[in-house]
Amino acid sequence: MQLRYADQLTDVAECPPIHASPPDQLAFRYVRDPVQCPGDFLPVAILQPNRQLDGTACCSAWALSFFETRDAAILRFAQLKRFVKQIHKKLGTHLAQVQLTQADGVATPPNEYGHFELFEDSGSDFSGRFAIVEQLP
Amino acid sequence: MIPLNGEQLKSLPVGRLEHVRELVAFDGPLLTQLRHPSGEQYLQYWCDCDESVERWMILRISEANILRLMNGFIPLDMIIPNECRDDFVYFVDSPKASGPDKVFLVPKEGVPFDYRPATGAFLEEIYSPLTQDSYSFVVEGGWSVKALGDFPHVFSKAYSLLYGFTFLHWNNIVSFPWRGGFSAMHFFNWASQQVAGEHRPNVSAMQYASPGFMRFSLHRPTAQEVINCIVAYKTSNVDIAAAYSKLASRIRDHNLNDVHSPDDPVWIDHDAFLQSEAVKLMNGFGVIDGVAFATICGRPFEAAKIAMAFYRQVRDLVEFEKDGLVRYPRSDRARAVGVAK
C-alpha cells in the first residue's frame, strides 16, 4: 500500500499512527452539495498550507475526517456550530455517506465521539461514491 | 464574508504571539490560546472563510477568564467578545495559500452577531487535550497565608500517592509503623520523594484575585486523577465516608495503633475487616483498584492506614472548595475530553 502524501508523512513522527488499519465500513463525512471531488477530500495540510502544525495535529492534518455513524456526525457538527456559527463554510453543509474499503487507505480507530481519520491510499478515488444523506443543522 | 465595521490596519500591532494550546479544533484549530512574551493572554477564534481567505478574531483575555472558560465555569459567549480586555478586537483575514494578512480593528460592540458564539457554549462539550506538564486551579475569595501554604501541601500529598500507584505502578510499599498522624507524615514524605523531579508539584504561577488562579507544574495526568478523586468524594461521599468511619472506629476501639508486632495474634480478628473496608474506601475513589492497592500495601492494617490518610487529604481538598477558596473542574471522566479533530 502506498499512501497519498507519503513523502510528506515521512517527515511527521508516528504518522499514520501505528494503530491505523485498512477500513471496511460505512462512514460519514461533511461535504458540500453537490459533492466536490477532489475539493471535499483534501486534507487540511493541503487546504491550508500556512497553518501552523505541531505534534499530533501535524499528522492529523494529512488525514480526512470521518464518523462511524450518522448520529455521531450530526452531534459533533451541532456542537461545533454552537462554538463557531460559520462552521459550515469550513466543513460543509451536508452529511454524506460512503462505503470505505481496504483499498482506501488506513483508518484510525474511532474515538469516543465516533470520529476517525483516514490516511488515503494513493489509488483511492471517491468520485461518485459519496451519497448525500441530509443537510447539516 | 460579512463586512466588518472597523478600521483597517497595516499589520497586527501585537507581535510575537506564541501558541499555548488549541482549545477547540476540527480539521484545524478553531479556538487557540496564545501568549505574548509580556505574559498577556490572547484567544484566536476562527470566524469565517471563503475560497481564498480565513478570518480570525484575536482578542486579549485575562488568564483567569481563560481558566474559567477551560474549566467550564463560564461559556465561550461570555468571553467572546465581551471579556476582551480592550475596547476593540482584531480581525485577521489570512490567505489560505500565500500573501499578506489583512488586519482590521473593530470595536467590541461592532463584532457581527454571526461571529459570536451561541449562547451557553461551554468548552467542556468539545474540549481538546491540554499540556501534560501543568495544571491550574481557579481560586476565589480571600486566602489566609496559612491556607496558601496548606493547599499545595495537601494537594501534593494526594498527588504523590496517586503518582506512585498510577504512574510508577508501585508493586510494594516499604513497611511503616502506622501509629497516628506523625507516621502518615513520614509516609507522604517518602511518597513525595518517589516522584520524579520534573513531576514534583510546584506552584509555577499565581494570580491572587477573585477569580484568580494557581498553576502547578507537575504530571498532569496524575493531577487529573486527584480531581477525579475529589469528584468521587463529592458524589459518593456517603459510601466513602462510611468505609473511613468503620476503619477509624475499628482501629480506635481496639487500640490497634498500639499493637506493634505484625505477628501479634490480635490481627487475626481484624485483618479481614480492615482489608475489606480499605478496599471499599479506595474503590470508592474509582482511581486505584482496591484489591490491588491492598496487595501492594502488604498488611491489611497498613492498607487501612494509607487509605484513611489518603481519604483525609481528599477531604481537606474538598474543604478548600467548600470554604469558597478554590473551584475544581469536573473530572476528566465526566467531561467530554479529547477531540482535537
HADDOCK unambig.tbl for C-alpha pairs under 7 A between the chains (distance, minus, plus):
assign (segid A and resid 44 and name CA) (segid B and resid 27 and name CA) 6.08 0.50 0.50
assign (segid A and resid 44 and name CA) (segid B and resid 28 and name CA) 6.69 0.50 0.50
assign (segid A and resid 47 and name CA) (segid B and resid 96 and name CA) 6.97 0.50 0.50
assign (segid A and resid 48 and name CA) (segid B and resid 96 and name CA) 5.04 0.50 0.50
assign (segid A and resid 48 and name CA) (segid B and resid 97 and name CA) 6.39 0.50 0.50
assign (segid A and resid 49 and name CA) (segid B and resid 96 and name CA) 6.85 0.50 0.50
assign (segid A and resid 49 and name CA) (segid B and resid 97 and name CA) 6.11 0.50 0.50
assign (segid A and resid 50 and name CA) (segid B and resid 96 and name CA) 6.44 0.50 0.50
assign (segid A and resid 50 and name CA) (segid B and resid 97 and name CA) 6.32 0.50 0.50
assign (segid A and resid 61 and name CA) (segid B and resid 27 and name CA) 6.91 0.50 0.50
assign (segid A and resid 82 and name CA) (segid B and resid 117 and name CA) 6.05 0.50 0.50
assign (segid A and resid 82 and name CA) (segid B and resid 118 and name CA) 4.89 0.50 0.50
assign (segid A and resid 82 and name CA) (segid B and resid 121 and name CA) 5.81 0.50 0.50
assign (segid A and resid 83 and name CA) (segid B and resid 117 and name CA) 4.84 0.50 0.50
assign (segid A and resid 83 and name CA) (segid B and resid 118 and name CA) 6.20 0.50 0.50
assign (segid A and resid 83 and name CA) (segid B and resid 121 and name CA) 5.96 0.50 0.50
assign (segid A and resid 84 and name CA) (segid B and resid 47 and name CA) 6.51 0.50 0.50
assign (segid A and resid 84 and name CA) (segid B and resid 117 and name CA) 5.69 0.50 0.50
assign (segid A and resid 85 and name CA) (segid B and resid 114 and name CA) 5.86 0.50 0.50
assign (segid A and resid 85 and name CA) (segid B and resid 115 and name CA) 6.73 0.50 0.50
assign (segid A and resid 85 and name CA) (segid B and resid 117 and name CA) 6.53 0.50 0.50
assign (segid A and resid 86 and name CA) (segid B and resid 47 and name CA) 6.45 0.50 0.50
assign (segid A and resid 86 and name CA) (segid B and resid 48 and name CA) 5.71 0.50 0.50
assign (segid A and resid 86 and name CA) (segid B and resid 114 and name CA) 6.97 0.50 0.50
assign (segid A and resid 89 and name CA) (segid B and resid 48 and name CA) 6.96 0.50 0.50
assign (segid A and resid 89 and name CA) (segid B and resid 49 and name CA) 6.37 0.50 0.50
assign (segid A and resid 90 and name CA) (segid B and resid 49 and name CA) 6.64 0.50 0.50
